Amino acid sequence: MVSPSSKPHRTPAWLDRFKENFTHWLVDDIPQLFDWLLQWLSRRQLIVLLSCLLWLFTPLISVRPTLWQQGFVALLLISVGRFLLHLEERQRRSTTSEQLHLLLMCLSVMVTLRYFYYRTIYTLNFDTWVNTVFSVLLYMAEMYAIATLMLAYFQTARIRHREPIDISTIPENNLPTVDVYIPTYNEDVEIVRKTILGALAIDYPAAKKRVYVLDDGRKFHDRRIHLYRICEELGCTLLTRTNNDHAKAGNINTALQKTHGDLILILDCDHIPSRPFLQETVGFFLDEKVALVQTPHWFYNPDPFERNLKTGGRVPVGNELFYKVLQKGNDFWNAAFFCGSAAIVRRKPLMEVGGIAVETVTEDCHTSLRLHSLGYRTVYYDKIMVAGLAPEKFSAYVGQQVRWARGMAQILRLEHPLVNPKLKLSIGQRLCYFSATSHFFFGFPRLMYAVAPTLFLLFGINSVRGLGLETLFYALPHIVLSMQTNHIRYRHVRFSFWNEIYEFAMSFQAGIVTMLAMVNPKLGKFNVTDKGLTVTERKFDLDSIRYLVILGAITSASLIAVPFWLLLSPRDTEAVLINALWCTFNILLVLAACLAAFEQPQLRSAHRLPRQLTAIIHSGDHSWTGRTMNVSESGASILLDVWPNIPDQVRVELIGDFGARALLDAEVVRGIATDRLETVLAVNFINVSRTQLDDLILVIFSDVQEWYSQKRREADKPLDSLRFISNSLRRAFREFRPEIGVKVRKYVDADVQLYWEGWEGSSYNAKLTEMGLRELRLEYSGPSILHLDAVRVTQPLVALAMGHDKTDPYAYSLLAQVQMVEELPPLPADYFSETYVQRVAIELRFPEFLDRQQQNKIRRILQLLDSERENSLSA
């Protein structure tokens, strides 16, 4: 029987009704009221209303309670934020989630304004000129962070989700013509070839599509000849020019004068498009005011942060926040901008603005700013439809980011998008462009956050007057509520504290180039990002990170002063402990940023993609169907339901999402049995012809319905994220270990004779138990083998004779080299005997220099053994 105390506790009915009604009022009624107000109020009325609300909330922002009252308020605010976040996580309706996000955003803004007021009125330190300088610098850094937060709130208050517009019902003659541009400079021609193949395979009427390779590499004569032959072979057009003025922008503008398509699809030379690209994007141009359709950039290889910190794909990469959230927010305000590739531009408006902008090194964003200024609309379609290459080396990654930082600062300096009356932009567009162009100024604030606590501990420079628990009680609600608010939008695209690592890693370079661009926007030039490089050994890129290493060392050294502070100045204990915790946090992030420059070797010759393709393994007359777990141009891992009886070389057929096929010879490296009684075969493709490689590239990169990274399941958990960052040191120095499996060979049962070279009379009868095209295994049981120890050491060539043909027992003779001799447990000579016979397993390998003479014979033997095995099983 169940005791009364063990009965489940039931909540009173009135309490359940109250919770339900309160939740409904909070997540439905209040947000609907706001929606109604936003719908019916004019812009001027809305500004007046917001001003009145700010005036009403001024006492809440400016009041300064006692220390412990403020501590209680801080705890209450954080708890309310957590409650709202908990409600949002339980909602299934996107509209309710959006409403709760707006509610939490309003709460966060109020708390941030409260911190801003307290910080401004009570904590600026003007005691000495040194304290004044650093206090003002830290204050400016915090104001930049608050402004950036407010702009991000504005951008992401609403985001737009686009669906493709069907063009299948439009007659072919009415479809717009499309020119595909592939600009290139000095990149490996094999990289360019893959993009050409993908562009030619795009599903669009052939009469309406032309592919052009825009080669700017006039300095590389041999490369250009090679590229010309590729274009001639594949059926596209190579366009060149006599100079390199304005780099990529000038290259595209020259091509605009030579081609005539209604629309222009621009692809970086390493961005391989998927088959449905035009089918899913051209429909947006049915609206005559649409000038641009941008899609996400996505990279199939790990960037330096992912590879060097060994995140294993568990942490979103740097550009996911921009393409998954910010661009969709920009799209809501008609401010989604051109990103240089994976985009279609309408020719007419592009010519109206004078082609691609050439005044800055971020010509893409600058061009879309001018298109928006003329009243055109842009579309952001959030579906990954290109597979590109991220910079393999940390230095190349930093160079790419620094170029973007310089270009955005140039746009801010030249165009003044927030206030320039010549730009006919809406308020939403102005704020979105101002947010984008000011984003890369994070270098100075990030360094100030690292320097401020160090200056206090080492030199007593106090950037925050009265730093202690009170300051902490004002700062924590501001920090935590902003994290809770952003969690709703960013939980799948940016994990806690990783943004700080990215910014620390590039803080010095970004800070320098943005400041120089503001002084003189003409400084700097367009630098091509190196792609397709291979990292072969571990190496610390000190040149790219030296200033951050010095900063980390000084920050670590400042902790030595903590005990002296506590002993000599007890009245500063609160400030010392807070600065010490601040330094510890900075050291953790700086260490992770430095480890991003600790280059890890790339073990495979080609990057493996976790694509699930239909894979058919062919061996003789038998086939087994499975799915790839990962695949590249050099090999694949294939999951099967059974353990197939196959040799070590097979034929593998891969099938893409739309039916494209590639048939290749493959060597089976190993087989692994899983816990679910499945088999994982690791195979390397061998003897791949040019045609086979092209087919494989199309299957892997082009014949794609949806890329696997379109939807990320991992969600941010702040404490787990911090723990994962703290383990970076251990992961970065962990040695790579290859997977452990068994050799895969065909199981057979045949009699063979062995002849040891150089040993007279050394002929033995053995059983052939496993055989492949490269290796085989024999088992011998009988009288002791002569000179067995010598055979084990010298590993001689062995002649094998198989007597399958009764008229000529030596018709199937082979030469193999001993690799290993393993003694097996002996067996009794017969049932009654106490004597034992020797048992030996011998591993042999067929010499490669005899492949021409023996490979066809080995295949015939395998087929014959397979037939004999089937006949015996059927009998």
Buried (B, 14 or more C-beta within 10 A) or exposed (E): EEEEEEEEEEEEEEEEEEEEEEEEEBBBEEBEEEBEEEEEBEEEEEEEEEEEEEEEBEEEBEEEEEEEEBBEBBEEBBEBBEEBBEBBEEBEEEEBBBBBBBBBBBBBBBBBBBBBBBBEEBBBBEEEEBBBEBBBBBBEBBBBBBEBBBBBBBBBBBBBEBEBBEBEEBEEEEBBBBBBBBBBBEBBBEBBBBBBBBBBBBBBEEEBBBBBBBBBBEEBEEBBEBBBEBBEEBEBBBBBBEEBEBBBBBBBBBBBEEBEBBBBBBBBBBBBBBBBBBBBBBBBBEEEEBBBBBBBBBBBBBBBBBBBBBBEEEBBBBBBBBBBBBBBBBBBBBBBBBBBBBBBBBBEBBEBBEBBBBBBBBBBBBBBBBBBBEEBBBBBBBBBBBBBBBBBBBBBBBBBBBBBBBBBBBBBBBBBBBEBEEBEBEEBBBBBBBBBBBBBBBBBBBBBBBBBBBBBBBEEBBBBBEBBBBBBBBBBBBBBBBBBBBBBBBBBBBBBBBBBBBBBBBBBBBBBBBEBBEEEBEEBEBBBBBBBEEBEEEBBBEEBBEEBBEBBEBBBEBBEBBEEBBEEEEEBEBBBBBBBEBBBBBBBBBBBBBBBBBBBEBEEEBBBBEBEBBBBBBBBEEEBEBBBBBBBBBBBBBBBEEBBBBBBBBBBBBBBBBEBBBEBBBBBBBBBEEEEEBBBBBBBBEEBEEEBBBBBBBBBBBBBEEBEBBEBEEEBBBEEBBEBBEBBBEBBEEEEEEEEBEBBBBBBEBEBBBBBEEBEEBEBEBBBBBBBBBBBBBBBBBEEBEBBEEBBEEBBBBBBBBBBEEEEEEBBBBBBBBEEBEEEEEEEBEEEEEEEBBBBBBBBBBBEEBEEEBBEBBBEBBEBBBEBBEEEEEE
